[in-house]
């Protein structure tokens, strides 16, 4: 994360802080490439980038200076983890800070983080707190069947004081950052989910295409790569994956073009973006399942790449960002109804 050689972890970081603050298409392509190598690595890369960059864009100058000073090794910004779900409660303190208590789940990358972001409710609304990881209790809860290496453990705090400099809201334009940080939150994180799912699925096709060469199933007179049925399945999977990817790129470009033009990103567009992310996750599961089914008995072992792709693709569908409800909202828009 050196400022002279920015890494994937600075994809969303404001340029004022040495980050790339890349457009949505670039973010998607980078996350897709990382996830094609390893789903957990791609997941942590993109969500660490997102949580840290949002805090960087919205913290006060005092809070910004405090957090930036903790970066090590010439990094532009320290590693973050956390969740924006409002699982905590913040009680106002006399000096404008807050005393925070709560427990949050799915803190991807927390074992390598220096700071966490924690969403809280207050008497007057919502607030997000930035807390040093040393003041957080990390719970060893990540015993799962997919994306295991993300180490997305629960974390909690009990009456931890957070100064006003490390509290921020999401309403209005942030004090730093350009087009990217003026997009709706669900638009901002769409490249993350799409890139992870489609990268995992492409890895699955890479693996089965290689494994099929010269592979004989029991009692089969020809190798797997010579069977027309397998060739058809592989071709259909590739076509579905490319179609899902094209849809994602189309809607990401539409959002970015609106941002560049200074136009608001309408709710209907954000809903279509989330529907595209849901479709990408569904397609990734289908593609990874086809590859897994054709891989033979060796894929049953948990360290087999196709087993990993199969589990990771399914795990990615469980994030709140990807949900069938988005299809309902898109359908309501097409019918001229006003979605709730």
NUFI-456153 format. One record per residue (C-alpha): residue number from 0; x, y, z. Coordinates in nm, 3 decimals, m for minus. Layout:
residues N
@num = NUM | x = X | y = Y | z = Z
...
end
This chain:
residues 340
@num = 0 | x = 0.000 | y = 0.000 | z = 0.000
@num = 1 | x = 0.291 | y = 0.232 | z = m0.060
@num = 2 | x = 0.186 | y = 0.568 | z = m0.196
@num = 3 | x = 0.445 | y = 0.543 | z = m0.476
@num = 4 | x = 0.317 | y = 0.199 | z = m0.576
@num = 5 | x = m0.052 | y = 0.176 | z = m0.487
@num = 6 | x = m0.193 | y = m0.173 | z = m0.436
@num = 7 | x = m0.538 | y = m0.320 | z = m0.474
@num = 8 | x = m0.609 | y = m0.209 | z = m0.117
@num = 9 | x = m0.603 | y = 0.154 | z = m0.232
@num = 10 | x = m0.855 | y = 0.106 | z = m0.514
@num = 11 | x = m1.120 | y = 0.317 | z = m0.342
@num = 12 | x = m0.897 | y = 0.533 | z = m0.123
@num = 13 | x = m0.935 | y = 0.908 | z = m0.202
@num = 14 | x = m0.662 | y = 1.046 | z = m0.424
@num = 15 | x = m0.582 | y = 1.313 | z = m0.165
@num = 16 | x = m0.447 | y = 1.032 | z = 0.054
@num = 17 | x = m0.245 | y = 0.863 | z = m0.218
@num = 18 | x = m0.517 | y = 0.623 | z = m0.327
@num = 19 | x = m0.624 | y = 0.524 | z = m0.677
@num = 20 | x = m0.994 | y = 0.613 | z = m0.633
@num = 21 | x = m1.055 | y = 0.404 | z = m0.943
@num = 22 | x = m1.370 | y = 0.402 | z = m1.153
@num = 23 | x = m1.619 | y = 0.118 | z = m1.102
@num = 24 | x = m1.512 | y = m0.079 | z = m1.409
@num = 25 | x = m1.148 | y = m0.076 | z = m1.301
@num = 26 | x = m1.244 | y = m0.188 | z = m0.952
@num = 27 | x = m1.448 | y = m0.475 | z = m1.091
@num = 28 | x = m1.169 | y = m0.591 | z = m1.321
@num = 29 | x = m0.911 | y = m0.582 | z = m1.040
@num = 30 | x = m1.136 | y = m0.772 | z = m0.799
@num = 31 | x = m1.230 | y = m1.025 | z = m1.066
@num = 32 | x = m0.862 | y = m1.091 | z = m1.141
@num = 33 | x = m0.772 | y = m1.133 | z = m0.772
@num = 34 | x = m1.070 | y = m1.364 | z = m0.714
@num = 35 | x = m0.977 | y = m1.571 | z = m1.016
@num = 36 | x = m0.655 | y = m1.648 | z = m0.830
@num = 37 | x = m0.827 | y = m1.707 | z = m0.496
@num = 38 | x = m1.180 | y = m1.621 | z = m0.388
@num = 39 | x = m1.091 | y = m1.539 | z = m0.028
@num = 40 | x = m0.803 | y = m1.317 | z = m0.135
@num = 41 | x = m1.027 | y = m1.128 | z = m0.377
@num = 42 | x = m1.298 | y = m1.091 | z = m0.114
@num = 43 | x = m1.066 | y = m0.949 | z = 0.150
@num = 44 | x = m0.888 | y = m0.725 | z = m0.099
@num = 45 | x = m1.207 | y = m0.557 | z = m0.208
@num = 46 | x = m1.388 | y = m0.531 | z = 0.124
@num = 47 | x = m1.080 | y = m0.410 | z = 0.310
@num = 48 | x = m1.042 | y = m0.147 | z = 0.041
@num = 49 | x = m1.407 | y = m0.046 | z = 0.072
@num = 50 | x = m1.437 | y = m0.018 | z = 0.450
@num = 51 | x = m1.110 | y = 0.171 | z = 0.482
@num = 52 | x = m1.183 | y = 0.410 | z = 0.198
@num = 53 | x = m1.529 | y = 0.503 | z = 0.322
@num = 54 | x = m1.385 | y = 0.595 | z = 0.660
@num = 55 | x = m1.101 | y = 0.787 | z = 0.493
@num = 56 | x = m1.347 | y = 0.991 | z = 0.288
@num = 57 | x = m1.572 | y = 1.081 | z = 0.581
@num = 58 | x = m1.364 | y = 1.114 | z = 0.897
@num = 59 | x = m1.292 | y = 1.460 | z = 1.035
@num = 60 | x = m0.947 | y = 1.606 | z = 0.973
@num = 61 | x = m0.847 | y = 1.522 | z = 1.330
@num = 62 | x = m0.967 | y = 1.163 | z = 1.300
@num = 63 | x = m0.806 | y = 1.131 | z = 0.959
@num = 64 | x = m0.468 | y = 1.240 | z = 1.096
@num = 65 | x = m0.490 | y = 1.000 | z = 1.390
@num = 66 | x = m0.573 | y = 0.698 | z = 1.175
@num = 67 | x = m0.327 | y = 0.782 | z = 0.898
@num = 68 | x = m0.046 | y = 0.814 | z = 1.152
@num = 69 | x = m0.094 | y = 0.448 | z = 1.246
@num = 70 | x = m0.008 | y = 0.326 | z = 0.895
@num = 71 | x = 0.319 | y = 0.136 | z = 0.877
@num = 72 | x = 0.572 | y = 0.039 | z = 0.613
@num = 73 | x = 0.515 | y = 0.347 | z = 0.400
@num = 74 | x = 0.147 | y = 0.262 | z = 0.352
@num = 75 | x = m0.095 | y = 0.534 | z = 0.251
@num = 76 | x = m0.363 | y = 0.405 | z = 0.491
@num = 77 | x = m0.380 | y = 0.127 | z = 0.752
@num = 78 | x = m0.582 | y = m0.192 | z = 0.692
@num = 79 | x = m0.948 | y = m0.182 | z = 0.796
@num = 80 | x = m1.220 | y = m0.436 | z = 0.863
@num = 81 | x = m1.573 | y = m0.414 | z = 0.992
@num = 82 | x = m1.932 | y = m0.389 | z = 0.895
@num = 83 | x = m2.172 | y = m0.108 | z = 0.825
@num = 84 | x = m2.464 | y = m0.306 | z = 0.970
@num = 85 | x = m2.613 | y = m0.124 | z = 1.268
@num = 86 | x = m2.547 | y = m0.392 | z = 1.529
@num = 87 | x = m2.416 | y = m0.156 | z = 1.796
@num = 88 | x = m2.551 | y = 0.120 | z = 2.014
@num = 89 | x = m2.377 | y = 0.451 | z = 2.081
@num = 90 | x = m2.458 | y = 0.661 | z = 2.388
@num = 91 | x = m2.357 | y = 1.028 | z = 2.351
@num = 92 | x = m2.076 | y = 1.144 | z = 2.580
@num = 93 | x = m2.045 | y = 1.491 | z = 2.728
@num = 94 | x = m1.761 | y = 1.598 | z = 2.495
@num = 95 | x = m1.943 | y = 1.502 | z = 2.176
@num = 96 | x = m1.798 | y = 1.153 | z = 2.151
@num = 97 | x = m1.987 | y = 0.831 | z = 2.220
@num = 98 | x = m1.969 | y = 0.521 | z = 2.434
@num = 99 | x = m2.016 | y = 0.223 | z = 2.203
@num = 100 | x = m2.140 | y = m0.126 | z = 2.287
@num = 101 | x = m2.230 | y = m0.404 | z = 2.046
@num = 102 | x = m2.138 | y = m0.712 | z = 1.850
@num = 103 | x = m2.096 | y = m0.734 | z = 1.475
@num = 104 | x = m2.051 | y = m1.026 | z = 1.237
@num = 105 | x = m1.868 | y = m1.100 | z = 0.912
@num = 106 | x = m1.563 | y = m0.878 | z = 0.970
@num = 107 | x = m1.363 | y = m1.001 | z = 0.674
@num = 108 | x = m0.988 | y = m0.966 | z = 0.720
@num = 109 | x = m1.011 | y = m0.860 | z = 1.083
@num = 110 | x = m0.711 | y = m1.073 | z = 1.181
@num = 111 | x = m0.492 | y = m0.844 | z = 0.970
@num = 112 | x = m0.672 | y = m0.516 | z = 1.043
@num = 113 | x = m0.554 | y = m0.221 | z = 1.249
@num = 114 | x = m0.896 | y = m0.054 | z = 1.273
@num = 115 | x = m1.261 | y = m0.156 | z = 1.252
@num = 116 | x = m1.568 | y = 0.032 | z = 1.140
@num = 117 | x = m1.879 | y = m0.034 | z = 1.349
@num = 118 | x = m2.229 | y = 0.081 | z = 1.265
@num = 119 | x = m2.438 | y = 0.206 | z = 1.559
@num = 120 | x = m2.780 | y = 0.342 | z = 1.639
@num = 121 | x = m2.816 | y = 0.646 | z = 1.865
@num = 122 | x = m3.107 | y = 0.836 | z = 2.012
@num = 123 | x = m3.090 | y = 1.078 | z = 1.722
@num = 124 | x = m3.004 | y = 0.852 | z = 1.430
@num = 125 | x = m2.721 | y = 0.645 | z = 1.285
@num = 126 | x = m2.347 | y = 0.683 | z = 1.330
@num = 127 | x = m2.039 | y = 0.486 | z = 1.234
@num = 128 | x = m1.746 | y = 0.458 | z = 1.471
@num = 129 | x = m1.380 | y = 0.386 | z = 1.393
@num = 130 | x = m1.213 | y = 0.184 | z = 1.669
@num = 131 | x = m0.857 | y = 0.050 | z = 1.707
@num = 132 | x = m0.856 | y = m0.328 | z = 1.681
@num = 133 | x = m0.677 | y = m0.342 | z = 2.017
@num = 134 | x = m0.999 | y = m0.223 | z = 2.183
@num = 135 | x = m1.206 | y = m0.491 | z = 2.011
@num = 136 | x = m1.275 | y = m0.850 | z = 2.115
@num = 137 | x = m1.249 | y = m1.082 | z = 1.815
@num = 138 | x = m1.461 | y = m1.398 | z = 1.846
@num = 139 | x = m1.346 | y = m1.715 | z = 1.670
@num = 140 | x = m1.674 | y = m1.775 | z = 1.488
@num = 141 | x = m1.565 | y = m1.830 | z = 1.127
@num = 142 | x = m1.617 | y = m2.207 | z = 1.104
@num = 143 | x = m1.771 | y = m2.217 | z = 0.758
@num = 144 | x = m1.784 | y = m2.408 | z = 0.429
@num = 145 | x = m1.678 | y = m2.133 | z = 0.190
@num = 146 | x = m1.447 | y = m1.831 | z = 0.176
@num = 147 | x = m1.278 | y = m1.978 | z = 0.482
@num = 148 | x = m0.957 | y = m1.780 | z = 0.447
@num = 149 | x = m1.137 | y = m1.445 | z = 0.475
@num = 150 | x = m1.139 | y = m1.504 | z = 0.853
@num = 151 | x = m1.465 | y = m1.309 | z = 0.876
@num = 152 | x = m1.503 | y = m1.341 | z = 1.253
@num = 153 | x = m1.747 | y = m1.164 | z = 1.483
@num = 154 | x = m1.616 | y = m0.877 | z = 1.693
@num = 155 | x = m1.756 | y = m0.687 | z = 1.988
@num = 156 | x = m1.692 | y = m0.391 | z = 2.217
@num = 157 | x = m1.831 | y = m0.317 | z = 2.562
@num = 158 | x = m1.862 | y = 0.049 | z = 2.657
@num = 159 | x = m1.568 | y = 0.169 | z = 2.452
@num = 160 | x = m1.532 | y = 0.545 | z = 2.429
@num = 161 | x = m1.496 | y = 0.679 | z = 2.073
@num = 162 | x = m1.400 | y = 1.048 | z = 2.040
@num = 163 | x = m1.604 | y = 1.272 | z = 1.805
@num = 164 | x = m1.312 | y = 1.279 | z = 1.562
@num = 165 | x = m1.366 | y = 0.908 | z = 1.491
@num = 166 | x = m1.742 | y = 0.920 | z = 1.441
@num = 167 | x = m1.898 | y = 0.985 | z = 1.101
@num = 168 | x = m2.226 | y = 0.968 | z = 0.912
@num = 169 | x = m2.311 | y = 0.873 | z = 0.556
@num = 170 | x = m2.552 | y = 1.155 | z = 0.478
@num = 171 | x = m2.439 | y = 1.424 | z = 0.235
@num = 172 | x = m2.117 | y = 1.464 | z = 0.039
@num = 173 | x = m1.798 | y = 1.355 | z = 0.219
@num = 174 | x = m1.525 | y = 1.610 | z = 0.295
@num = 175 | x = m1.281 | y = 1.434 | z = 0.060
@num = 176 | x = m1.290 | y = 1.207 | z = m0.240
@num = 177 | x = m1.432 | y = 1.265 | z = m0.586
@num = 178 | x = m1.701 | y = 1.102 | z = m0.797
@num = 179 | x = m1.662 | y = 0.763 | z = m0.637
@num = 180 | x = m1.748 | y = 0.877 | z = m0.286
@num = 181 | x = m2.055 | y = 1.066 | z = m0.401
@num = 182 | x = m2.221 | y = 0.753 | z = m0.537
@num = 183 | x = m2.496 | y = 0.574 | z = m0.343
@num = 184 | x = m2.350 | y = 0.313 | z = m0.106
@num = 185 | x = m2.507 | y = 0.018 | z = m0.287
@num = 186 | x = m2.360 | y = 0.143 | z = m0.614
@num = 187 | x = m2.020 | y = 0.185 | z = m0.452
@num = 188 | x = m2.000 | y = m0.179 | z = m0.341
@num = 189 | x = m2.147 | y = m0.344 | z = m0.652
@num = 190 | x = m1.806 | y = m0.403 | z = m0.819
@num = 191 | x = m1.694 | y = m0.587 | z = m0.505
@num = 192 | x = m1.957 | y = m0.858 | z = m0.516
@num = 193 | x = m1.964 | y = m0.894 | z = m0.893
@num = 194 | x = m1.588 | y = m0.920 | z = m0.922
@num = 195 | x = m1.561 | y = m1.187 | z = m0.653
@num = 196 | x = m1.838 | y = m1.409 | z = m0.790
@num = 197 | x = m1.738 | y = m1.391 | z = m1.154
@num = 198 | x = m1.368 | y = m1.433 | z = m1.077
@num = 199 | x = m1.439 | y = m1.750 | z = m0.879
@num = 200 | x = m1.656 | y = m1.888 | z = m1.160
@num = 201 | x = m1.392 | y = m1.819 | z = m1.424
@num = 202 | x = m1.135 | y = m2.001 | z = m1.211
@num = 203 | x = m1.371 | y = m2.301 | z = m1.200
@num = 204 | x = m1.389 | y = m2.310 | z = m1.581
@num = 205 | x = m1.012 | y = m2.271 | z = m1.604
@num = 206 | x = m0.965 | y = m2.571 | z = m1.377
@num = 207 | x = m1.213 | y = m2.805 | z = m1.543
@num = 208 | x = m1.087 | y = m2.720 | z = m1.892
@num = 209 | x = m0.737 | y = m2.829 | z = m1.790
@num = 210 | x = m0.854 | y = m3.132 | z = m1.590
@num = 211 | x = m1.070 | y = m3.261 | z = m1.877
@num = 212 | x = m0.776 | y = m3.313 | z = m2.111
@num = 213 | x = m0.691 | y = m3.681 | z = m2.115
@num = 214 | x = m0.929 | y = m3.756 | z = m1.826
@num = 215 | x = m1.121 | y = m4.084 | z = m1.852
@num = 216 | x = m1.430 | y = m4.144 | z = m1.642
@num = 217 | x = m1.487 | y = m4.501 | z = m1.536
@num = 218 | x = m1.606 | y = m4.718 | z = m1.827
@num = 219 | x = m1.599 | y = m4.423 | z = m2.070
@num = 220 | x = m1.435 | y = m4.510 | z = m2.404
@num = 221 | x = m1.323 | y = m4.150 | z = m2.468
@num = 222 | x = m1.166 | y = m3.877 | z = m2.258
@num = 223 | x = m1.380 | y = m3.608 | z = m2.101
@num = 224 | x = m1.255 | y = m3.332 | z = m2.331
@num = 225 | x = m1.359 | y = m3.537 | z = m2.635
@num = 226 | x = m1.718 | y = m3.589 | z = m2.522
@num = 227 | x = m1.967 | y = m3.366 | z = m2.709
@num = 228 | x = m2.191 | y = m3.346 | z = m2.400
@num = 229 | x = m1.905 | y = m3.201 | z = m2.195
@num = 230 | x = m1.807 | y = m2.962 | z = m2.473
@num = 231 | x = m2.168 | y = m2.839 | z = m2.484
@num = 232 | x = m2.183 | y = m2.792 | z = m2.105
@num = 233 | x = m1.852 | y = m2.607 | z = m2.106
@num = 234 | x = m1.963 | y = m2.383 | z = m2.392
@num = 235 | x = m2.295 | y = m2.302 | z = m2.226
@num = 236 | x = m2.124 | y = m2.224 | z = m1.896
@num = 237 | x = m1.875 | y = m1.994 | z = m2.065
@num = 238 | x = m2.152 | y = m1.816 | z = m2.254
@num = 239 | x = m2.362 | y = m1.764 | z = m1.941
@num = 240 | x = m2.059 | y = m1.633 | z = m1.754
@num = 241 | x = m1.972 | y = m1.388 | z = m2.031
@num = 242 | x = m2.334 | y = m1.269 | z = m2.049
@num = 243 | x = m2.348 | y = m1.207 | z = m1.674
@num = 244 | x = m2.018 | y = m1.019 | z = m1.694
@num = 245 | x = m2.142 | y = m0.803 | z = m1.983
@num = 246 | x = m2.451 | y = m0.707 | z = m1.783
@num = 247 | x = m2.237 | y = m0.609 | z = m1.484
@num = 248 | x = m2.006 | y = m0.393 | z = m1.695
@num = 249 | x = m2.303 | y = m0.226 | z = m1.863
@num = 250 | x = m2.465 | y = m0.116 | z = m1.538
@num = 251 | x = m2.133 | y = m0.016 | z = m1.376
@num = 252 | x = m2.057 | y = 0.206 | z = m1.675
@num = 253 | x = m2.407 | y = 0.356 | z = m1.656
@num = 254 | x = m2.359 | y = 0.447 | z = m1.291
@num = 255 | x = m2.014 | y = 0.592 | z = m1.350
@num = 256 | x = m2.127 | y = 0.799 | z = m1.648
@num = 257 | x = m2.400 | y = 0.954 | z = m1.432
@num = 258 | x = m2.142 | y = 1.035 | z = m1.167
@num = 259 | x = m1.905 | y = 1.194 | z = m1.418
@num = 260 | x = m2.189 | y = 1.405 | z = m1.553
@num = 261 | x = m2.278 | y = 1.520 | z = m1.201
@num = 262 | x = m2.620 | y = 1.360 | z = m1.228
@num = 263 | x = m2.790 | y = 1.167 | z = m0.946
@num = 264 | x = m2.784 | y = 0.789 | z = m0.968
@num = 265 | x = m3.152 | y = 0.700 | z = m0.957
@num = 266 | x = m3.285 | y = 0.429 | z = m0.727
@num = 267 | x = m3.399 | y = 0.230 | z = m1.030
@num = 268 | x = m3.041 | y = 0.214 | z = m1.160
@num = 269 | x = m2.906 | y = 0.104 | z = m0.821
@num = 270 | x = m3.173 | y = m0.167 | z = m0.807
@num = 271 | x = m3.068 | y = m0.291 | z = m1.150
@num = 272 | x = m2.706 | y = m0.290 | z = m1.033
@num = 273 | x = m2.793 | y = m0.507 | z = m0.735
@num = 274 | x = m3.001 | y = m0.734 | z = m0.958
@num = 275 | x = m2.697 | y = m0.768 | z = m1.186
@num = 276 | x = m2.485 | y = m0.857 | z = m0.882
@num = 277 | x = m2.744 | y = m1.114 | z = m0.775
@num = 278 | x = m2.751 | y = m1.259 | z = m1.126
@num = 279 | x = m2.371 | y = m1.273 | z = m1.129
@num = 280 | x = m2.369 | y = m1.463 | z = m0.798
@num = 281 | x = m2.639 | y = m1.703 | z = m0.921
@num = 282 | x = m2.453 | y = m1.760 | z = m1.247
@num = 283 | x = m2.126 | y = m1.820 | z = m1.063
@num = 284 | x = m2.291 | y = m2.093 | z = m0.855
@num = 285 | x = m2.430 | y = m2.256 | z = m1.169
@num = 286 | x = m2.095 | y = m2.246 | z = m1.349
@num = 287 | x = m1.895 | y = m2.367 | z = m1.048
@num = 288 | x = m2.147 | y = m2.649 | z = m0.997
@num = 289 | x = m2.110 | y = m2.766 | z = m1.357
@num = 290 | x = m1.732 | y = m2.770 | z = m1.324
@num = 291 | x = m1.750 | y = m2.948 | z = m0.989
@num = 292 | x = m1.989 | y = m3.214 | z = m1.123
@num = 293 | x = m1.759 | y = m3.294 | z = m1.415
@num = 294 | x = m1.442 | y = m3.302 | z = m1.204
@num = 295 | x = m1.467 | y = m3.658 | z = m1.080
@num = 296 | x = m1.411 | y = m3.809 | z = m0.736
@num = 297 | x = m1.094 | y = m3.612 | z = m0.663
@num = 298 | x = m1.294 | y = m3.289 | z = m0.626
@num = 299 | x = m1.443 | y = m3.423 | z = m0.303
@num = 300 | x = m1.122 | y = m3.332 | z = m0.124
@num = 301 | x = m1.148 | y = m2.991 | z = 0.038
@num = 302 | x = m0.812 | y = m2.874 | z = m0.094
@num = 303 | x = m0.907 | y = m2.938 | z = m0.457
@num = 304 | x = m0.942 | y = m2.608 | z = m0.649
@num = 305 | x = m1.284 | y = m2.707 | z = m0.788
@num = 306 | x = m1.408 | y = m2.790 | z = m0.440
@num = 307 | x = m1.289 | y = m2.450 | z = m0.323
@num = 308 | x = m1.454 | y = m2.270 | z = m0.615
@num = 309 | x = m1.780 | y = m2.459 | z = m0.553
@num = 310 | x = m1.786 | y = m2.364 | z = m0.184
@num = 311 | x = m1.669 | y = m2.006 | z = m0.236
@num = 312 | x = m1.928 | y = m1.938 | z = m0.506
@num = 313 | x = m2.208 | y = m2.056 | z = m0.279
@num = 314 | x = m2.074 | y = m1.858 | z = 0.017
@num = 315 | x = m2.070 | y = m1.536 | z = m0.187
@num = 316 | x = m2.446 | y = m1.564 | z = m0.248
@num = 317 | x = m2.518 | y = m1.515 | z = 0.123
@num = 318 | x = m2.416 | y = m1.149 | z = 0.142
@num = 319 | x = m2.703 | y = m0.906 | z = 0.198
@num = 320 | x = m2.612 | y = m0.713 | z = m0.117
@num = 321 | x = m2.721 | y = m1.000 | z = m0.342
@num = 322 | x = m3.085 | y = m1.089 | z = m0.293
@num = 323 | x = m3.377 | y = m1.209 | z = m0.503
@num = 324 | x = m3.574 | y = m0.909 | z = m0.380
@num = 325 | x = m3.385 | y = m0.701 | z = m0.634
@num = 326 | x = m3.549 | y = m0.898 | z = m0.914
@num = 327 | x = m3.885 | y = m0.806 | z = m0.761
@num = 328 | x = m3.797 | y = m0.436 | z = m0.758
@num = 329 | x = m3.674 | y = m0.444 | z = m1.119
@num = 330 | x = m3.996 | y = m0.619 | z = m1.218
@num = 331 | x = m4.206 | y = m0.361 | z = m1.034
@num = 332 | x = m4.024 | y = m0.083 | z = m1.221
@num = 333 | x = m4.092 | y = m0.252 | z = m1.554
@num = 334 | x = m4.462 | y = m0.270 | z = m1.462
@num = 335 | x = m4.470 | y = 0.099 | z = m1.384
@num = 336 | x = m4.529 | y = 0.037 | z = m1.016
@num = 337 | x = m4.360 | y = 0.231 | z = m0.736
@num = 338 | x = m4.143 | y = m0.019 | z = m0.545
@num = 339 | x = m4.136 | y = 0.011 | z = m0.168
end
